[in-house]
């Protein structure tokens, strides 16, 4: 049965939005404490980066095989499962902070976020029934959630010293509230139009879609989010090494939440304009980061973090999600899953490699290697892009 826009109650959409924000906030909620958790075990930057990136072990399988969950299980069940996993992760980290449990928490957070991110995009998109507006709202929730969790923890450290941290309790309470309100989320399954049967059960119908050049937009997101991941997982270590650890939460917030602040600027822009601006801001953020690390400049580190967030979770994110929201409704959930799959590979994988390289050759040299890899990916995207692509179809829709 098809889910019409009017069948989504406003309350249900609000609960979905709050659920997305709370699960996103939980992902980076513990980042300011990671190095404190690992200090007793005497782990270096490589280990700290793997802790941050461990969530992809939970997220990638979900995006790969459950991207169409809103069609198979319905929005209510998908969001509830996401909230349950996020809540369990929060309870575990409040009770146990050894390395094994931290990794398990990251995996659970990744699975929770993977479930809610594409399902919420489809649900919000059907309610608003407008691709750009849906992308803007969804992007603002993701960006402010991912950045807001770390900021809440840092503010809590400054204002109220408690065990467990106050921010953990606040987000857990919000997760519980969303679970209680999840009954307002529509139970009607969207179904599929076009080539996919609503009863399709083969693996092919569950996997992400990269046809018609969609992979390129995911690759752009991979590159854009890679710098955000390095800021969160690696540059925060540089702050602690140089005695500026009090700014860790602020840097994480700027690395992510600034995307929400620039989205009103790019609202209504053509997706290609968003990508061009995103590429320019990304390059500025990267070179400014090199300068900041070389000169140990806190102000420049914070500014480079803000530029990274503006590019990855602002211009590039809105451009890419608006493209995915503009594809045929039959494949939209799987197109979104494919897009987020590549994006989160970018957020989690390069930061691990850069963290390991930082231990081996130093942060500055590791960042130069990272920059060379980014240039290589851009060249791959350029030379492999087919002239006969989705672009002409999308231009007619925007």
TORKOL-4160 file (C-alpha; in steps of 0.2 Angstrom, whole numbers, padded with zeros to 4 digits, m for minus):
398
<pt num="1" X="0000" Y="0000" Z="0000"/>
<pt num="2" X="0007" Y="0017" Z="m0005"/>
<pt num="3" X="0011" Y="0030" Z="0009"/>
<pt num="4" X="0003" Y="0046" Z="0004"/>
<pt num="5" X="0010" Y="0062" Z="0011"/>
<pt num="6" X="m0006" Y="0066" Z="0020"/>
<pt num="7" X="m0006" Y="0049" Z="0029"/>
<pt num="8" X="0010" Y="0055" Z="0039"/>
<pt num="9" X="0003" Y="0064" Z="0054"/>
<pt num="10" X="0013" Y="0080" Z="0059"/>
<pt num="11" X="0016" Y="0072" Z="0076"/>
<pt num="12" X="0023" Y="0056" Z="0068"/>
<pt num="13" X="0035" Y="0067" Z="0058"/>
<pt num="14" X="0041" Y="0076" Z="0073"/>
<pt num="15" X="0045" Y="0060" Z="0082"/>
<pt num="16" X="0055" Y="0054" Z="0067"/>
<pt num="17" X="0064" Y="0070" Z="0067"/>
<pt num="18" X="0068" Y="0069" Z="0086"/>
<pt num="19" X="0073" Y="0051" Z="0084"/>
<pt num="20" X="0085" Y="0055" Z="0070"/>
<pt num="21" X="0093" Y="0069" Z="0080"/>
<pt num="22" X="0094" Y="0059" Z="0096"/>
<pt num="23" X="0102" Y="0044" Z="0088"/>
<pt num="24" X="0114" Y="0056" Z="0079"/>
<pt num="25" X="0119" Y="0064" Z="0095"/>
<pt num="26" X="0122" Y="0048" Z="0103"/>
<pt num="27" X="0135" Y="0044" Z="0089"/>
<pt num="28" X="0148" Y="0057" Z="0095"/>
<pt num="29" X="0142" Y="0059" Z="0113"/>
<pt num="30" X="0157" Y="0050" Z="0120"/>
<pt num="31" X="0170" Y="0058" Z="0109"/>
<pt num="32" X="0177" Y="0070" Z="0122"/>
<pt num="33" X="0180" Y="0055" Z="0134"/>
<pt num="34" X="0188" Y="0043" Z="0122"/>
<pt num="35" X="0206" Y="0047" Z="0125"/>
<pt num="36" X="0202" Y="0047" Z="0144"/>
<pt num="37" X="0195" Y="0030" Z="0142"/>
<pt num="38" X="0210" Y="0024" Z="0132"/>
<pt num="39" X="0223" Y="0033" Z="0142"/>
<pt num="40" X="0224" Y="0019" Z="0155"/>
<pt num="41" X="0227" Y="0006" Z="0142"/>
<pt num="42" X="0241" Y="0017" Z="0134"/>
<pt num="43" X="0234" Y="0017" Z="0116"/>
<pt num="44" X="0240" Y="0030" Z="0103"/>
<pt num="45" X="0231" Y="0040" Z="0089"/>
<pt num="46" X="0229" Y="0024" Z="0079"/>
<pt num="47" X="0218" Y="0016" Z="0092"/>
<pt num="48" X="0208" Y="0031" Z="0096"/>
<pt num="49" X="0204" Y="0033" Z="0078"/>
<pt num="50" X="0199" Y="0015" Z="0077"/>
<pt num="51" X="0187" Y="0017" Z="0091"/>
<pt num="52" X="0179" Y="0032" Z="0082"/>
<pt num="53" X="0178" Y="0022" Z="0066"/>
<pt num="54" X="0172" Y="0006" Z="0074"/>
<pt num="55" X="0154" Y="0011" Z="0071"/>
<pt num="56" X="0156" Y="0008" Z="0053"/>
<pt num="57" X="0156" Y="m0011" Z="0058"/>
<pt num="58" X="0138" Y="m0009" Z="0063"/>
<pt num="59" X="0133" Y="0004" Z="0050"/>
<pt num="60" X="0139" Y="m0003" Z="0034"/>
<pt num="61" X="0130" Y="m0020" Z="0035"/>
<pt num="62" X="0114" Y="m0011" Z="0040"/>
<pt num="63" X="0116" Y="0001" Z="0025"/>
<pt num="64" X="0120" Y="m0013" Z="0013"/>
<pt num="65" X="0107" Y="m0025" Z="0018"/>
<pt num="66" X="0093" Y="m0015" Z="0027"/>
<pt num="67" X="0093" Y="0001" Z="0017"/>
<pt num="68" X="0075" Y="m0004" Z="0011"/>
<pt num="69" X="0069" Y="m0007" Z="0029"/>
<pt num="70" X="0056" Y="0006" Z="0028"/>
<pt num="71" X="0048" Y="m0004" Z="0013"/>
<pt num="72" X="0050" Y="m0021" Z="0022"/>
<pt num="73" X="0046" Y="m0017" Z="0040"/>
<pt num="74" X="0038" Y="0000" Z="0040"/>
<pt num="75" X="0044" Y="0016" Z="0047"/>
<pt num="76" X="0038" Y="0013" Z="0065"/>
<pt num="77" X="0047" Y="m0003" Z="0067"/>
<pt num="78" X="0063" Y="0003" Z="0059"/>
<pt num="79" X="0064" Y="0019" Z="0070"/>
<pt num="80" X="0060" Y="0009" Z="0086"/>
<pt num="81" X="0074" Y="m0003" Z="0082"/>
<pt num="82" X="0086" Y="0011" Z="0080"/>
<pt num="83" X="0081" Y="0019" Z="0096"/>
<pt num="84" X="0082" Y="0003" Z="0106"/>
<pt num="85" X="0100" Y="0000" Z="0099"/>
<pt num="86" X="0105" Y="0018" Z="0103"/>
<pt num="87" X="0098" Y="0017" Z="0121"/>
<pt num="88" X="0106" Y="0000" Z="0124"/>
<pt num="89" X="0123" Y="0008" Z="0118"/>
<pt num="90" X="0121" Y="0023" Z="0130"/>
<pt num="91" X="0117" Y="0011" Z="0145"/>
<pt num="92" X="0132" Y="0001" Z="0141"/>
<pt num="93" X="0144" Y="0015" Z="0140"/>
<pt num="94" X="0137" Y="0022" Z="0157"/>
<pt num="95" X="0141" Y="0006" Z="0165"/>
<pt num="96" X="0157" Y="0000" Z="0157"/>
<pt num="97" X="0171" Y="0010" Z="0149"/>
<pt num="98" X="0184" Y="m0003" Z="0145"/>
<pt num="99" X="0190" Y="m0005" Z="0127"/>
<pt num="100" X="0179" Y="m0020" Z="0123"/>
<pt num="101" X="0163" Y="m0012" Z="0128"/>
<pt num="102" X="0168" Y="0005" Z="0120"/>
<pt num="103" X="0170" Y="m0005" Z="0103"/>
<pt num="104" X="0153" Y="m0014" Z="0106"/>
<pt num="105" X="0145" Y="0003" Z="0109"/>
<pt num="106" X="0152" Y="0010" Z="0093"/>
<pt num="107" X="0145" Y="m0005" Z="0083"/>
<pt num="108" X="0128" Y="m0003" Z="0091"/>
<pt num="109" X="0128" Y="0016" Z="0087"/>
<pt num="110" X="0133" Y="0013" Z="0069"/>
<pt num="111" X="0119" Y="0000" Z="0067"/>
<pt num="112" X="0106" Y="0012" Z="0075"/>
<pt num="113" X="0111" Y="0027" Z="0064"/>
<pt num="114" X="0111" Y="0016" Z="0049"/>
<pt num="115" X="0093" Y="0011" Z="0052"/>
<pt num="116" X="0087" Y="0028" Z="0055"/>
<pt num="117" X="0096" Y="0039" Z="0043"/>
<pt num="118" X="0089" Y="0033" Z="0026"/>
<pt num="119" X="0072" Y="0028" Z="0034"/>
<pt num="120" X="0070" Y="0046" Z="0041"/>
<pt num="121" X="0075" Y="0054" Z="0024"/>
<pt num="122" X="0061" Y="0044" Z="0015"/>
<pt num="123" X="0048" Y="0047" Z="0028"/>
<pt num="124" X="0052" Y="0066" Z="0029"/>
<pt num="125" X="0053" Y="0067" Z="0010"/>
<pt num="126" X="0035" Y="0059" Z="0008"/>
<pt num="127" X="0028" Y="0071" Z="0021"/>
<pt num="128" X="0036" Y="0087" Z="0013"/>
<pt num="129" X="0034" Y="0080" Z="m0004"/>
<pt num="130" X="0049" Y="0092" Z="m0010"/>
<pt num="131" X="0066" Y="0086" Z="m0013"/>
<pt num="132" X="0076" Y="0101" Z="m0008"/>
<pt num="133" X="0066" Y="0105" Z="0007"/>
<pt num="134" X="0067" Y="0087" Z="0013"/>
<pt num="135" X="0086" Y="0087" Z="0010"/>
<pt num="136" X="0088" Y="0103" Z="0020"/>
<pt num="137" X="0078" Y="0097" Z="0035"/>
<pt num="138" X="0086" Y="0080" Z="0035"/>
<pt num="139" X="0104" Y="0088" Z="0034"/>
<pt num="140" X="0101" Y="0100" Z="0047"/>
<pt num="141" X="0095" Y="0086" Z="0059"/>
<pt num="142" X="0110" Y="0075" Z="0055"/>
<pt num="143" X="0123" Y="0089" Z="0056"/>
<pt num="144" X="0116" Y="0097" Z="0072"/>
<pt num="145" X="0114" Y="0080" Z="0080"/>
<pt num="146" X="0131" Y="0073" Z="0076"/>
<pt num="147" X="0139" Y="0089" Z="0082"/>
<pt num="148" X="0127" Y="0093" Z="0097"/>
<pt num="149" X="0131" Y="0077" Z="0106"/>
<pt num="150" X="0149" Y="0081" Z="0108"/>
<pt num="151" X="0145" Y="0099" Z="0112"/>
<pt num="152" X="0133" Y="0093" Z="0126"/>
<pt num="153" X="0146" Y="0082" Z="0133"/>
<pt num="154" X="0159" Y="0096" Z="0133"/>
<pt num="155" X="0147" Y="0109" Z="0141"/>
<pt num="156" X="0143" Y="0096" Z="0154"/>
<pt num="157" X="0161" Y="0094" Z="0158"/>
<pt num="158" X="0162" Y="0113" Z="0161"/>
<pt num="159" X="0146" Y="0115" Z="0171"/>
<pt num="160" X="0142" Y="0099" Z="0180"/>
<pt num="161" X="0154" Y="0085" Z="0184"/>
<pt num="162" X="0144" Y="0069" Z="0186"/>
<pt num="163" X="0145" Y="0051" Z="0184"/>
<pt num="164" X="0138" Y="0046" Z="0172"/>
<pt num="165" X="0140" Y="0062" Z="0162"/>
<pt num="166" X="0124" Y="0073" Z="0162"/>
<pt num="167" X="0124" Y="0073" Z="0143"/>
<pt num="168" X="0122" Y="0054" Z="0143"/>
<pt num="169" X="0107" Y="0055" Z="0154"/>
<pt num="170" X="0099" Y="0069" Z="0143"/>
<pt num="171" X="0101" Y="0059" Z="0127"/>
<pt num="172" X="0095" Y="0043" Z="0135"/>
<pt num="173" X="0079" Y="0052" Z="0141"/>
<pt num="174" X="0076" Y="0059" Z="0124"/>
<pt num="175" X="0078" Y="0042" Z="0116"/>
<pt num="176" X="0065" Y="0035" Z="0129"/>
<pt num="177" X="0053" Y="0049" Z="0125"/>
<pt num="178" X="0054" Y="0045" Z="0106"/>
<pt num="179" X="0051" Y="0027" Z="0110"/>
<pt num="180" X="0036" Y="0032" Z="0119"/>
<pt num="181" X="0030" Y="0043" Z="0105"/>
<pt num="182" X="0034" Y="0031" Z="0091"/>
<pt num="183" X="0016" Y="0025" Z="0091"/>
<pt num="184" X="0012" Y="0041" Z="0081"/>
<pt num="185" X="0023" Y="0035" Z="0067"/>
<pt num="186" X="0013" Y="0028" Z="0052"/>
<pt num="187" X="0013" Y="0009" Z="0051"/>
<pt num="188" X="0008" Y="0010" Z="0032"/>
<pt num="189" X="0022" Y="0003" Z="0022"/>
<pt num="190" X="0026" Y="0014" Z="0007"/>
<pt num="191" X="0028" Y="0000" Z="m0006"/>
<pt num="192" X="0036" Y="0002" Z="m0022"/>
<pt num="193" X="0032" Y="0009" Z="m0039"/>
<pt num="194" X="0039" Y="0004" Z="m0055"/>
<pt num="195" X="0050" Y="m0011" Z="m0058"/>
<pt num="196" X="0052" Y="m0017" Z="m0040"/>
<pt num="197" X="0038" Y="m0028" Z="m0033"/>
<pt num="198" X="0031" Y="m0024" Z="m0016"/>
<pt num="199" X="0034" Y="m0043" Z="m0012"/>
<pt num="200" X="0051" Y="m0044" Z="m0019"/>
<pt num="201" X="0062" Y="m0054" Z="m0008"/>
<pt num="202" X="0078" Y="m0057" Z="m0017"/>
<pt num="203" X="0094" Y="m0050" Z="m0011"/>
<pt num="204" X="0095" Y="m0039" Z="m0027"/>
<pt num="205" X="0080" Y="m0029" Z="m0021"/>
<pt num="206" X="0088" Y="m0025" Z="m0004"/>
<pt num="207" X="0105" Y="m0019" Z="m0009"/>
<pt num="208" X="0110" Y="m0001" Z="m0012"/>
<pt num="209" X="0108" Y="0007" Z="m0029"/>
<pt num="210" X="0122" Y="0015" Z="m0039"/>
<pt num="211" X="0115" Y="0015" Z="m0056"/>
<pt num="212" X="0114" Y="0030" Z="m0068"/>
<pt num="213" X="0129" Y="0038" Z="m0061"/>
<pt num="214" X="0123" Y="0038" Z="m0043"/>
<pt num="215" X="0139" Y="0032" Z="m0037"/>
<pt num="216" X="0148" Y="0048" Z="m0041"/>
<pt num="217" X="0137" Y="0058" Z="m0029"/>
<pt num="218" X="0141" Y="0045" Z="m0015"/>
<pt num="219" X="0160" Y="0047" Z="m0019"/>
<pt num="220" X="0158" Y="0066" Z="m0017"/>
<pt num="221" X="0150" Y="0063" Z="0000"/>
<pt num="222" X="0164" Y="0051" Z="0004"/>
<pt num="223" X="0177" Y="0064" Z="0001"/>
<pt num="224" X="0168" Y="0078" Z="0010"/>
<pt num="225" X="0165" Y="0068" Z="0025"/>
<pt num="226" X="0183" Y="0061" Z="0026"/>
<pt num="227" X="0189" Y="0077" Z="0032"/>
<pt num="228" X="0176" Y="0078" Z="0045"/>
<pt num="229" X="0181" Y="0061" Z="0051"/>
<pt num="230" X="0199" Y="0066" Z="0052"/>
<pt num="231" X="0194" Y="0082" Z="0062"/>
<pt num="232" X="0184" Y="0072" Z="0075"/>
<pt num="233" X="0196" Y="0056" Z="0077"/>
<pt num="234" X="0213" Y="0063" Z="0074"/>
<pt num="235" X="0214" Y="0082" Z="0076"/>
<pt num="236" X="0206" Y="0081" Z="0093"/>
<pt num="237" X="0221" Y="0071" Z="0098"/>
<pt num="238" X="0232" Y="0085" Z="0092"/>
<pt num="239" X="0222" Y="0097" Z="0104"/>
<pt num="240" X="0225" Y="0085" Z="0118"/>
<pt num="241" X="0244" Y="0083" Z="0114"/>
<pt num="242" X="0246" Y="0102" Z="0114"/>
<pt num="243" X="0236" Y="0105" Z="0130"/>
<pt num="244" X="0221" Y="0112" Z="0122"/>
<pt num="245" X="0209" Y="0097" Z="0126"/>
<pt num="246" X="0196" Y="0108" Z="0133"/>
<pt num="247" X="0192" Y="0113" Z="0115"/>
<pt num="248" X="0189" Y="0095" Z="0109"/>
<pt num="249" X="0170" Y="0096" Z="0110"/>
<pt num="250" X="0169" Y="0113" Z="0102"/>
<pt num="251" X="0180" Y="0107" Z="0088"/>
<pt num="252" X="0169" Y="0091" Z="0085"/>
<pt num="253" X="0154" Y="0103" Z="0085"/>
<pt num="254" X="0161" Y="0114" Z="0072"/>
<pt num="255" X="0166" Y="0100" Z="0062"/>
<pt num="256" X="0149" Y="0094" Z="0060"/>
<pt num="257" X="0135" Y="0106" Z="0066"/>
<pt num="258" X="0142" Y="0121" Z="0054"/>
<pt num="259" X="0134" Y="0111" Z="0040"/>
<pt num="260" X="0117" Y="0115" Z="0048"/>
<pt num="261" X="0121" Y="0133" Z="0048"/>
<pt num="262" X="0126" Y="0134" Z="0030"/>
<pt num="263" X="0111" Y="0124" Z="0024"/>
<pt num="264" X="0099" Y="0140" Z="0023"/>
<pt num="265" X="0112" Y="0148" Z="0012"/>
<pt num="266" X="0112" Y="0134" Z="m0001"/>
<pt num="267" X="0093" Y="0130" Z="0001"/>
<pt num="268" X="0086" Y="0130" Z="m0017"/>
<pt num="269" X="0102" Y="0129" Z="m0025"/>
<pt num="270" X="0105" Y="0118" Z="m0040"/>
<pt num="271" X="0114" Y="0102" Z="m0034"/>
<pt num="272" X="0129" Y="0106" Z="m0045"/>
<pt num="273" X="0131" Y="0123" Z="m0037"/>
<pt num="274" X="0131" Y="0114" Z="m0020"/>
<pt num="275" X="0145" Y="0102" Z="m0026"/>
<pt num="276" X="0156" Y="0116" Z="m0033"/>
<pt num="277" X="0154" Y="0127" Z="m0017"/>
<pt num="278" X="0157" Y="0111" Z="m0007"/>
<pt num="279" X="0173" Y="0107" Z="m0016"/>
<pt num="280" X="0180" Y="0125" Z="m0014"/>
<pt num="281" X="0176" Y="0126" Z="0005"/>
<pt num="282" X="0183" Y="0108" Z="0007"/>
<pt num="283" X="0199" Y="0113" Z="m0001"/>
<pt num="284" X="0200" Y="0129" Z="0010"/>
<pt num="285" X="0197" Y="0119" Z="0025"/>
<pt num="286" X="0211" Y="0106" Z="0021"/>
<pt num="287" X="0224" Y="0119" Z="0017"/>
<pt num="288" X="0220" Y="0129" Z="0033"/>
<pt num="289" X="0221" Y="0113" Z="0043"/>
<pt num="290" X="0239" Y="0110" Z="0036"/>
<pt num="291" X="0243" Y="0128" Z="0042"/>
<pt num="292" X="0235" Y="0126" Z="0059"/>
<pt num="293" X="0245" Y="0109" Z="0062"/>
<pt num="294" X="0261" Y="0117" Z="0057"/>
<pt num="295" X="0259" Y="0132" Z="0068"/>
<pt num="296" X="0249" Y="0124" Z="0082"/>
<pt num="297" X="0236" Y="0137" Z="0080"/>
<pt num="298" X="0220" Y="0134" Z="0089"/>
<pt num="299" X="0210" Y="0147" Z="0080"/>
<pt num="300" X="0215" Y="0140" Z="0063"/>
<pt num="301" X="0211" Y="0123" Z="0069"/>
<pt num="302" X="0193" Y="0128" Z="0074"/>
<pt num="303" X="0191" Y="0138" Z="0058"/>
<pt num="304" X="0197" Y="0123" Z="0047"/>
<pt num="305" X="0184" Y="0112" Z="0057"/>
<pt num="306" X="0170" Y="0124" Z="0053"/>
<pt num="307" X="0175" Y="0124" Z="0035"/>
<pt num="308" X="0176" Y="0105" Z="0034"/>
<pt num="309" X="0158" Y="0104" Z="0042"/>
<pt num="310" X="0151" Y="0117" Z="0030"/>
<pt num="311" X="0158" Y="0107" Z="0015"/>
<pt num="312" X="0154" Y="0089" Z="0021"/>
<pt num="313" X="0138" Y="0092" Z="0030"/>
<pt num="314" X="0132" Y="0107" Z="0022"/>
<pt num="315" X="0135" Y="0110" Z="0003"/>
<pt num="316" X="0140" Y="0093" Z="m0002"/>
<pt num="317" X="0127" Y="0084" Z="0009"/>
<pt num="318" X="0112" Y="0095" Z="0003"/>
<pt num="319" X="0117" Y="0093" Z="m0015"/>
<pt num="320" X="0119" Y="0074" Z="m0014"/>
<pt num="321" X="0103" Y="0071" Z="m0004"/>
<pt num="322" X="0093" Y="0082" Z="m0015"/>
<pt num="323" X="0099" Y="0071" Z="m0030"/>
<pt num="324" X="0094" Y="0055" Z="m0021"/>
<pt num="325" X="0077" Y="0062" Z="m0016"/>
<pt num="326" X="0074" Y="0066" Z="m0034"/>
<pt num="327" X="0076" Y="0049" Z="m0041"/>
<pt num="328" X="0062" Y="0037" Z="m0044"/>
<pt num="329" X="0052" Y="0033" Z="m0029"/>
<pt num="330" X="0054" Y="0014" Z="m0032"/>
<pt num="331" X="0073" Y="0015" Z="m0029"/>
<pt num="332" X="0074" Y="0030" Z="m0017"/>
<pt num="333" X="0077" Y="0021" Z="m0001"/>
<pt num="334" X="0091" Y="0010" Z="m0008"/>
<pt num="335" X="0098" Y="0025" Z="m0017"/>
<pt num="336" X="0099" Y="0034" Z="m0001"/>
<pt num="337" X="0107" Y="0019" Z="0007"/>
<pt num="338" X="0120" Y="0018" Z="m0006"/>
<pt num="339" X="0124" Y="0037" Z="m0004"/>
<pt num="340" X="0125" Y="0036" Z="0015"/>
<pt num="341" X="0135" Y="0020" Z="0013"/>
<pt num="342" X="0149" Y="0028" Z="0004"/>
<pt num="343" X="0148" Y="0044" Z="0014"/>
<pt num="344" X="0151" Y="0034" Z="0030"/>
<pt num="345" X="0165" Y="0024" Z="0023"/>
<pt num="346" X="0173" Y="0041" Z="0020"/>
<pt num="347" X="0169" Y="0047" Z="0038"/>
<pt num="348" X="0176" Y="0031" Z="0046"/>
<pt num="349" X="0189" Y="0024" Z="0036"/>
<pt num="350" X="0201" Y="0038" Z="0031"/>
<pt num="351" X="0202" Y="0044" Z="0049"/>
<pt num="352" X="0208" Y="0026" Z="0054"/>
<pt num="353" X="0222" Y="0026" Z="0041"/>
<pt num="354" X="0227" Y="0044" Z="0045"/>
<pt num="355" X="0227" Y="0040" Z="0064"/>
<pt num="356" X="0239" Y="0025" Z="0061"/>
<pt num="357" X="0250" Y="0035" Z="0050"/>
<pt num="358" X="0250" Y="0049" Z="0063"/>
<pt num="359" X="0258" Y="0036" Z="0075"/>
<pt num="360" X="0271" Y="0031" Z="0062"/>
<pt num="361" X="0276" Y="0047" Z="0053"/>
<pt num="362" X="0267" Y="0061" Z="0062"/>
<pt num="363" X="0251" Y="0071" Z="0059"/>
<pt num="364" X="0258" Y="0083" Z="0046"/>
<pt num="365" X="0265" Y="0070" Z="0035"/>
<pt num="366" X="0249" Y="0059" Z="0037"/>
<pt num="367" X="0238" Y="0074" Z="0032"/>
<pt num="368" X="0249" Y="0076" Z="0016"/>
<pt num="369" X="0246" Y="0058" Z="0012"/>
<pt num="370" X="0228" Y="0060" Z="0015"/>
<pt num="371" X="0227" Y="0075" Z="0003"/>
<pt num="372" X="0236" Y="0065" Z="m0011"/>
<pt num="373" X="0223" Y="0051" Z="m0009"/>
<pt num="374" X="0209" Y="0064" Z="m0010"/>
<pt num="375" X="0216" Y="0071" Z="m0027"/>
<pt num="376" X="0217" Y="0053" Z="m0033"/>
<pt num="377" X="0199" Y="0050" Z="m0029"/>
<pt num="378" X="0194" Y="0066" Z="m0038"/>
<pt num="379" X="0203" Y="0061" Z="m0053"/>
<pt num="380" X="0195" Y="0044" Z="m0053"/>
<pt num="381" X="0178" Y="0052" Z="m0052"/>
<pt num="382" X="0182" Y="0063" Z="m0066"/>
<pt num="383" X="0189" Y="0050" Z="m0078"/>
<pt num="384" X="0176" Y="0037" Z="m0074"/>
<pt num="385" X="0161" Y="0048" Z="m0075"/>
<pt num="386" X="0150" Y="0043" Z="m0090"/>
<pt num="387" X="0144" Y="0057" Z="m0101"/>
<pt num="388" X="0128" Y="0048" Z="m0102"/>
<pt num="389" X="0123" Y="0050" Z="m0084"/>
<pt num="390" X="0109" Y="0055" Z="m0072"/>
<pt num="391" X="0113" Y="0073" Z="m0074"/>
<pt num="392" X="0102" Y="0077" Z="m0089"/>
<pt num="393" X="0087" Y="0068" Z="m0080"/>
<pt num="394" X="0090" Y="0078" Z="m0064"/>
<pt num="395" X="0092" Y="0094" Z="m0073"/>
<pt num="396" X="0075" Y="0093" Z="m0078"/>
<pt num="397" X="0069" Y="0090" Z="m0061"/>
<pt num="398" X="0078" Y="0104" Z="m0051"/>
